[in-house]
Amino acid sequence: MLRIPPARVVFPPSLRRRALAMIDEALATGELTLGRRTAQLEEEFARRHGVDHAVAVSSGTAALEIILRCLGVAGHEVLVPANTFFATAAAVVHAGGQPRLADVDPATFALSVATVEAALTDQTAGVVMVHIGGMVSPGAKAIADLCRDRQLFLVEDAAHAHGASAGGQPAGSFGVASAFSFYPTKVLTAGEGGIILTSHEGLRDEARIYRDQGKSGFHGGDHVRMGAAWRMSELHAAVALAHLSCLDEFLASRNAVAEIYDAGLAGMDGIAAVAPPPGCESNYYKYPALLRPGVDRAAFKARVRDRAVGLAGEVYAVPLHCQPVFAGLPHADLGVAEDVCRRHVCLPVHSDMTEEEAMFVLTALTAALEAAPSHWAPEAPPAPNEVAS
Ligand SMILES: Cc1ncc(COP(=O)(O)O)c(C=O)c1O
């Protein structure tokens, strides 16, 4: 009997052997941090995303904080979408800035020119755009233009978006710098880790200083910045390099799963795919779908789970202003973010998922929808600051 977990880490034996050979070499030589594998990862990851430089670090969160410190956000306001992971806004706070939450476009779950303009204030120094679920908004270029015209910086939180693109332009190449994560659930993983992309040599050099305790050089020198132990080890770089060599293969198989889901959901009542707009090549880190208003998401997920399918985690179930630690954050009107946070689910997508498994997921969804009460009614709009289910 099939069982589909919400996420699956894919490391086939040949890939494990490749990673282990590099790890063995690092252990034998004693080159354990900031060595040749880190440099190789930086070179290959930057090239794959059409950006000049990369700085590998200990996590996606560190990547964001380093970028924001390099940009000098201390004392300034930074726009962040409301429907993102804790770390996007937390990195602004850790770097001394003040997050201000903006609403999103329902078609992409991402910031748009309109939602950025609606949230800007005289105090805003820059914008962090998040490629939610691995979908890069076709509006990313227009947001970059807006930021340039208003002398704001644009940073991409590309934690979800390895290998994704919009209009042929890769994730990570729209802003002054971008942050990717190698956390285990991501399309590419190193166990833990992150990477900064930038085409600005000065930002790259500053980021290198920050990641290594703020030291002016690897082999010593003065501590010139308030950095931290944000290095990536050679062992993690080896694992990331092995995974990176499979990125195209992973994207192809995730796209094939998405096509099966697109076709299946088109014939279902009560759930609708959030399809990437034309020109947008998602990496399908997540496959989001919106439940009809009034559907009880927790009950629906439980019914799907009863059929041996684990839906992936939402992106995100609770908007940031409803997280206790962020209560009181300044924000624009967040009606769309609140609605999508409340109503979406994410279908499981694995980099090695078979057609049979994807069909099994669709069967479970159909059964769960059929088992739903027939009196589902439109839901009242969320009250301000109400925690989404
Ligand atoms: C949108 C977003 N930003 C930042 C991060 C932080 O990445 P990490 O867990 O590698 O620190 C994550 C991780 O899940 C994320 O989803």
PDBQT file of the ligand as one rigid body, heavy atoms in Angstrom, charges set to zero:
ROOT
HETATM    1  C1  LIG A 401      11.072  31.946   2.977  1.00  0.00    +0.000 C 
HETATM    2  C2  LIG A 401      12.207  31.490   3.842  1.00  0.00    +0.000 A 
HETATM    3  N1  LIG A 401      13.173  32.368   4.191  1.00  0.00    +0.000 NA
HETATM    4  C3  LIG A 401      14.224  32.012   4.940  1.00  0.00    +0.000 A 
HETATM    5  C4  LIG A 401      14.360  30.730   5.405  1.00  0.00    +0.000 A 
HETATM    6  C5  LIG A 401      15.514  30.404   6.298  1.00  0.00    +0.000 C 
HETATM    7  O1  LIG A 401      16.340  29.382   5.807  1.00  0.00    +0.000 OA
HETATM    8  P1  LIG A 401      17.162  28.453   6.828  1.00  0.00    +0.000 P 
HETATM    9  O2  LIG A 401      16.219  27.507   7.450  1.00  0.00    +0.000 OA
HETATM   10  O3  LIG A 401      18.181  27.799   5.938  1.00  0.00    +0.000 OA
HETATM   11  O4  LIG A 401      17.794  29.372   7.806  1.00  0.00    +0.000 OA
HETATM   12  C6  LIG A 401      13.410  29.764   5.083  1.00  0.00    +0.000 A 
HETATM   13  C7  LIG A 401      13.566  28.381   5.565  1.00  0.00    +0.000 C 
HETATM   14  O5  LIG A 401      12.715  27.591   5.620  1.00  0.00    +0.000 OA
HETATM   15  C8  LIG A 401      12.303  30.153   4.285  1.00  0.00    +0.000 A 
HETATM   16  O6  LIG A 401      11.348  29.274   3.971  1.00  0.00    +0.000 OA
ENDROOT
TORSDOF 0
